[in-house]
């Protein structure tokens, strides 16, 4: 736009545009003045100033009613569109500002936090260095509990129970892997079944964990009990015990440790699989910081999630 064309534009303020839109909305100076928090004389002066700037009357005024002139009929939709576009742009700028300075709380299973979440957070913090992050890692039940109590913006976890109170966004399908030391006898195998774990020393999370419930129940249905010789409370400790060769463990495909000493194979992938999802409480507004992180997660899972180092196809 040239300087001469800019000089021909009417010099109208946002408050004048709002005043015109309010009078047109209510067909009343009294109601419009009340909405804007102005006196009626003050609003009238603002409208007259706008009309002088435009060079035309916008409203027909009588003692009983206020109506639009032909010029007003043309101008009011333009004023409303300008105000609407300005509001959208202002909100977008405000959200960007909030995202770069906000707080973000996430819950997820410990294995996901240990292995995949660190890369996501590194990328997010590079773009949003001033956002303060609170990561609540735990077993599946605690992940869902934090979402439902409203203590976190959203969570990432397995879908394993009714979730009518949650907004759920599918990320990927999960299968489960047996993880073992590269010198373990399983390293010579091409596949592993649940029956192969009968009597095998297992390094495991507590019985309340979602994964334990799945496989303990499946073993019981098959007529045997899994041999949980070591029970731990963190996945990082679990991986350390497995790399020492004291047992094997079972992990989701999205939670496999990045360790060159370890190998993994899917366990009965046709029988044991699930869905990893982002979840948040229905009715809970999502902040700009949380929305930005969710976009990053979506982009990450738009690619196939890694099977993990040392994994071999079944």
C-alpha positions, 0 to 999 in steps of 0.5 A, a space after each residue: 500500500 502506497 503512502 498516498 493510499 494510506 493517507 486516504 484511509 479514514 482515521 478511525 480508532 478501535 473504540 469508534 469501530 466498537 461503538 458503531 458495531 454496538 449501536 447497530 447491534 442494539 439499535 439503541 444508544 443507551 444499550 450500546 453505551 451500557 455495553 461499552 461502559 460509557 455515558 450516552 453523551 460520550 458515545 454520541 460524540 464518538 459516533 459523530 466523530 466517526 461519521 465526520 471522518 467517513 463523511 457520511 451519516 451512519 445512523 438515522 436518529 429519531 426520538 423513538 428509534 435508531 436505524 442504519 442509513 444506506 452507508 451504515 448498512 454497507 459500513 457496519 459489516 466491514 467494521 465487524 469484520 475488522 474487529 473480528 479479525 483483530 480479535 483473532 490475531 490478538 488471541 493468536 499473539 497472546 497464545 504465543 506469548 503464553 506458550 513461551 512463558 507458561 507452565 505445563 504439567 504432564 503425566 505418563 508411565 515411567 518407561 515412556 518418561 525414561 525413554 521417549 519423553 526426554 527427546 520430546 522435551 528437548 525439542 520442545 524446550 529448544 522452541 519454548 525455553 521459558 516454559 516450566 515443565 512438571 513431569 509426573 511419571 508413574 504406573 498407569 493407574 497414577 497417570 490416569 488418576 492425575 489426569 482425572 484429578 486435574 493435576 496435569 494438563 494431559 497425559 500419555 498412556 495406554 488405553 486399558 479401561 473405560 474413559 468416557 470422562 476423557 478426551 482421547 487421541 490415539 497415537 500408535 498401536 503398542 505391542 509388548 517385547 521381552 527384553 533380555 541381555 544379548 548373551 541370553 539364550 533368547 538371543 538365538 530365538 526368532 520369536 517368543 511366546 508367553 509359554 516360553 516365559 514359564 519358569 524364566 526369572 523376571 525383573 518386574 514392576 509392582 503387581 499394580 502396574 498395568 503391564 503386570 496385570 495383563 501378563 499375570 492374568 494371561 499366564 493364570 488363564 494358561 495355567 501357570 504363574 510367572 516367576 517374578 524374582 525381582 520387583 522394582 519401582 522404576 524402569 531405569 533400575 529394571 533395565 540395569 538389572 536386566 543388563 546384569 543378566 539376572 533376569 528378563 523383563 517385559 516392556 511396551 514397544 514404545 518404552 524399550 531401553 536404548 542400551 547396546 547390551 540389550 535385545 528384545 523380541 515381541 511376545 505373541 504380538 497377535 495376542 498382546 497389543 494395545 493403544 498408546 494415547 494422549 488423554 485429557 479431562 473433558 471440560 478442562 481448557 487446554 493451555 497454549 503451552 500444552 497445545 504446543 507440546 501436543 502438536 510436537 507429540 503428534 508430529 513425533 508419532 506421525 512417523 512409526 514409533 521406534 521398535 527400540 535398539 536391538 529389536 528384531 522382527 518376529 
